[in-house]
Amino acid sequence: MFTPISEEPSLAREAGALIEPELCVKPAATEPTDGRYQVVTNEFVGCEWCAIFNTSKFFNLHKTGRAFYFQLCLGNPRESVGVVHFTESEPGSFRSPRRGTFGGFEFNRPLRLEVIERFVDEVEQVLKDNGAKRIELLDPPASFDAYNGGVVANVLGRRGYVPRTPDLAYLLQVDGGPLWEKLKPSRRQRIHRCQRQGITVAEVGPDRQKEVYDVIVENRNVRHFPVTMTYDAIQEMVHAFPDRMLFFGAFDGSEMIASSICVKVSSSVLYVFYWGDRPGYEQLSPVSLLAQCIYDYAQQAQFNRIDFGTATNGGEPIYGLINFKREIGCFSSPKPTYVKLLA
């Protein structure tokens, strides 16, 4: 465990040489009176604020073999203010996360650079002590944590973590206006066409969740995209997180012709994990109408943004997918991956 660091104002800050911004990415929390940090491993201190992929429940659901859930804690009783987890994916290779869209270091408040450095160093040392020869981190889209994200990138870079060509995530800002105002004209036309043909969209209950999955499998098979989770694995997620998994469908009469599985990543981000049209309906594009349904849900549930996933494969652009996501109003955000080879 590293020597505790007090999160008190530095002399430079007191002298006015450093003024930290008052606007935090995440709500500020009350500092415990002792103001000291420590790293704990596999103790699973409460962490209600972190993204679903960084929760202890998600970690325990998908871990195999040697796995470590690290938390940066503050105060007594301990409060978790930072988290990262790793699982040995093959001998000597540790990955964050083993499964899931992203992992990496996550914090619930702006922290001093020295604190983040010590956390990263402590985590790396534990992994090295357990035979790590390779460490890989899949970070969230950079815009998720504008305050700490750049600091973490700096810390990792100075410690020899090599960034791969980043994937591009496509996000949609959710505000008080309708999705219609964000759409390109071509996408509005597709939605109009669906509405004229009587296509309907709705959230789907448990009795049709398998059908939602089957439509997605058909779509991805035709496009030669992998289906990374079985239906049984999806149901494990549903049972573990019953209030964070959502299923939507688009219908031509009673037939489901497009579908989506969404995940409530956090209180501010809704993630479109899978979606697609049934083969043969591409020109009608019922997913455009589905996008409007998902946006309306996110707006009513007071999410700040929707993550429509990446439109790259190993950093290489999928141009048609990029154009589609731009047409529904998305903006891009880099989604970095870091790798370090240890001597």
N, C-alpha and C positions, 0 to 999 in steps of 0.2 A: 504494500500500500504506500502511495506517495505521501510525502510530508504535507500535511494540510496547508492550504493556501487561504489566507483571509481575503475576502472580496471587499476590501476597503479602498477608498479613493487613494490613488497614487499621489506622490509629491508633485509630479508633473501636472496631474489633473487639478490638484489644489492650487498650483501656481497659474493655472489657466492655459497651460500649454496643450492640454488635451481636453476637449469637450465632447463627450459622447452624446449621440442623438437621443432626444427624449422619446421619440417614437419607436416603440418596440414592435417587432413582427408578431410576437405573442404577448398576451397580457402579463404584466409584471406580477410576481408573487411576493408575498411578505417574506423577508429574509429572517430565518431563525436567528436567535440571539447570538449563538456562538460563531456564526459566519464561516464555518470551516467545511472543506470538501474531503471526501474519501471515495475510493473506488471499491465496490463490492461485486462479487461474482456469484451468479446462480443463487442469489438470495431473494430475488423477485419482490423488491420493494414496490409498493403501489405506484403505478405510472399511467394514470387515467388520461393524461394529456397527449401521449405519444400516438403516432400513426399506427393503424391496425397492424402493419407489417413489422412493427417494432415492439408490439405488446408481448408480454411473457406467454400469453395464451397461444399466440401465433407461433412463437418460437418453440414452445413445447409440443405443438401439434405437428411440426415439420422437422424437428431435429432428429438426427441419427448419430450414433456413435459418440465421438467426442464433440461436445458443444458447450459454448460459454455465453452467458447472458450477463453483460457488464453494465453496471449503472454507476453514474457519478452522483453521489448523494451529498446532501447538505443538512447540517443541524442534528439535533437530538430532541425528539425522535427524527429519524432520517427521512428526508424528502428527496425523491429522485428528480434531478434536474437535467440529466443526460443519460443516454442509452445507446448501446450498440451490441449486436450479437453475431456470433460466428459459429458455423458448424463445419466440421471436417468433411468436405465433399468427396475427397479421395486422399489416400495417405499423404500427409504433409501439406495438404492444400486446404486452407480455411476460407470460407466464403460468407459474406454478409449481403443478403440472407441466403440460406440454402435454397429456399423457395420463396416466391413472392416478387412483386414488381420492383421493390427497392428495399434497402436496409440502410447501412451506413450510420454515421454518427448523427444523432438527433438531440436537440436541446430545447428546453421550454422557455429560455430567456437568453438575452445577450450575456455572454460571459467574457471575462478577460482572456486575452490570447494565451497567457501563461497557464491558465486553468485547462484550456482545451489541449495545449501541448502536453501537459502532464497526464491527462486522461488518455490521449493517443499513445503516449510512451508506455504507460502502465498496461494498456490492453495489448500492445504489441509484445511486451515482455512476457506476459502470461502465455500468449500463443507460441512464442519461441520456446518457452520452457516446456511446452507440450508438443514439441516436434514440428512446429510450423516451418515449412520451407517456402511457402507461397501464400500471400494474403490478397484477397480480392474483395473490393467493396463496390456494390451497386448503389449509387446515390439516387435520391429523388430528383425531380426536376429542380434546377437551380433556383427558380423563383419561389419555391416553397418556403425557404428561409433566407431571405435577402440579407439578414444581419450576420448570421453565423456561417452561412454557406461559403462565402468567400474566405473567411478565416480558416475554416476546415481545409479548403483547397490549398491554401498557403502552407498550413502545417503539414499536410500530407506530402506536398511537393518538396518541401525542404527535408523530408525524411525518406526520400527515394521512391515514393509511390508514383508510378507512371500512369498518366491518364491516357486511356484509349480515345480514339475518335468518338466523341459523344453521340449518343442517339439523340433524336429530336422528339421531345414530347409536345403534344398539341393540347393547349388548355383554352378554356372558354370562360371569360369573366361573367359572373352572374350578378346582375344588378337589378334595379327596379323596372327596367324596360323589357319589352317582349323580345324573344329571340328573332322575330321577324325583322327587327331593325338591324340586326347583325348579319343577316343572310345576304349572300350575293344573289343577283337576279335569277341566275340559273337554278339555284337551290329553291327559291321561292316558287318557281314554275313547277318543280318536281312536287313540292308539297301541295300546290293547287291541284295538280293532276291526281294525286292520291285522294284528296278530299272529294274531287268530282266523281271518282270511281267508288266512293263509299268506304274507303279504307279507314279503319279505326285503330286507335292505340290505347293501351291501358297497362297498368301494373298487373302482374300475373300472380295468382296464388299458388300454394304448394302443389295443387293437383295438376298444374300444367308446367311445372318447372323442368321436368324431363323433356318436354316438347321444346321449351326454350333452348335447352342445351342441344337437342338434336338438330334444330335449324342452324345453329351456329356451326356444328360439326359439318353439316352439308356445305355450308358456305365456305368454310376454310379448306375443306377437301378439294373443292373445285378450284380454289385459288392457290392451292399447294402451300398453304400456311399451316404450321403445326398446331395441334390442339394440345396445349401443355398440361391440362388437367382432365382427368377422367370425371365422369358424372359422380362417381362415388366420392372422389376427392372434393368436388364442389359441395356435395351434401355434408361432408365433414365440416367444411367451412360454415355452412348454414347452421349446423347443430352447435358449433363453437361460438358463432357470432349471429344469433338469430335476428338481432335488431340492426345488423350492418350489411346484410346481403339483400339485394333487390333484383327482381326479375320483371322485364317489360316485354310486351309483344305487340306486333302490328298484325291486323286481321283483315282478310278479305272474306266477309261473311264470318264463318266459324273457323276458317283455315288460318293458321298462323303463318305469315309470309315473311316476317322479320322478327328478330328478337334481340334482347340484350340482357347481360348479367352485369350489375353494377355493385360497387363496394363503397360503403361509407368509410373512406380512409381516415377522416378526422371530422371534427365539428365544422370544418371550413371547406373540405375537399370531397367531392363525389367523383369516383373513378369508374369509367366505363371499361370494365375488364374484358368483356367479349361482346361483340355485336355483329350482325350481318343480315343480309337478305337471303331468302330461300332462292336457290338457283332458278333462273328463269324470270325473276322479278327485278333484275338489275336496272333495266331501263326505267321502270316505274319508280324505283328507289324509295321503297317504304322506310328505309333507315333514315331518310331525311325527315319524315314525319315523326319517326321514333326519337330523333334528336330533339325535336320540339317538345315532345312528351317528357323526356328526361330533363330538359331545361326547365320546364314548368314545375316539375317535381322539386328540382334543386332550388328554384326560386321560392317556392312555398315553404320548403324546409330550411331556408335561410343559409344555404351553402354560399360561399364566396366565389367558388370556381368549380368547373368540371374538368377533370383530366380525361381526355379522350384517347390517351395512350400514345405510343410512339408511332411514327410513320417512317421509320428507318429499320434496317436490319443489319446489325453489326456496324452501325454508323452510315451505311449506304442508303441513300434516299429511295423511297418507294413513291415515285412521282405522282401517280394517280391518287394514292392515299393522301399525300400532302395537299394536293389540289382540292380534294374533297373536304378535308378538315379546314382548309382556309376558307372554302366557300360557305361553311356553316359558322364562320366568325372566329375560329381559333387563332391563337398566336403561339409561336414556338418558344420552347425553353429547353436549353441543353440538359441532358440527363447523363451525367458523367459516370464512368467506371474507372476505378483505380486498381492497379496491380503492383505488388512489391514482391520481388524475389529475395529471399533471405539467404545469407551465406551459411 
